[in-house]
Amino acid sequence: MGYRSTSIKSKWVKTKWLVASSSTRRYVPKTRLFNRSNLSSMISQYSTVFFKPTGGTGGKNIIRIRKQGGGYQTQLNYAKNRMSSLDALYKHLSRHARGRSYLLQRGIYLATARGRKFDIRVVVQKSKGGSWKSTALFMKLGKPGKVTTNYHQGGRLGGFRTTLSRAGYGRSAINQKEAQLKRLGRSVGRVFSRHAGGFRELGLDVALDNKRRTWILEVNTRPHFSAMKHSNRSLHRKVLSYAKKYGRRK
């Protein structure tokens, strides 16, 4: 049996689905398509904005934009550039886009654990009975100095409870956050299923800010599980036990 799960590449389409639902809308940072008008609006409202390819994967080609003095600083991986005006910033980003579709997303100040920024992957899968289950929670800890936390950009995986404990969460707060994230995962699964048939797995990238508020950064419809094999074999086996039902083998 081959792999059977619907995949949607466009981050913009998925964002619109989330914003359209009352159950998920409040978790979505403000996101707009990249153009000069939206750049001006977003950069006037937020001190940090992320410039993301609409169809990108693996944390590639994401630029962080920050206000700096009277101008702007951009960072791609470790490379930083400074622009003195909005026009210069727009031209710089347009050259990078090369006509491809990009998004502008409000920057969230990620929580840290022992000095490393992290976000959370919530794996949601369809059970044999057809209901959505949040089957795994784990952390993606960013490489110091990098813009993204992605494993393929030098990040590493961490345990959910251990990382939150290191971030200052007590046992009760960890339990509450775990329950909230699992509910959120199921809600997102139901939202996606209302818009298209055939979804059997999703990977939510979720951020916690410095006030412990939860934000959905994006939803992956073809999440990678291979990194889990090296960090948490039991969790990897659990996820694959569901995945094998829809033809996934790794």
Buried (B, 14 or more C-beta within 10 A) or exposed (E): EEEEBBEBEEBBEBBEBBBEBEBBEEBBBBBBEBEBEBBBBBBEEBEBBBBBBBBBBEBBBBBBBBBBEEBBBBBBBEEEEEBEEBEBBBEBBBEBBEEEBBBBBBBBEBBBBEEBBBBBBBBBBBEEEEEBBBBBBBBBBBBEEBBBBBBEBBBBBBBBBEBBBBBEBEEEBBEEBBEEBBEBBBBBBBBBBEBEEEBBBBBBBBBBEEEBEBBBBBBBBBBBBEBBBEBBEEBBEBBBEBBEBBEBEE
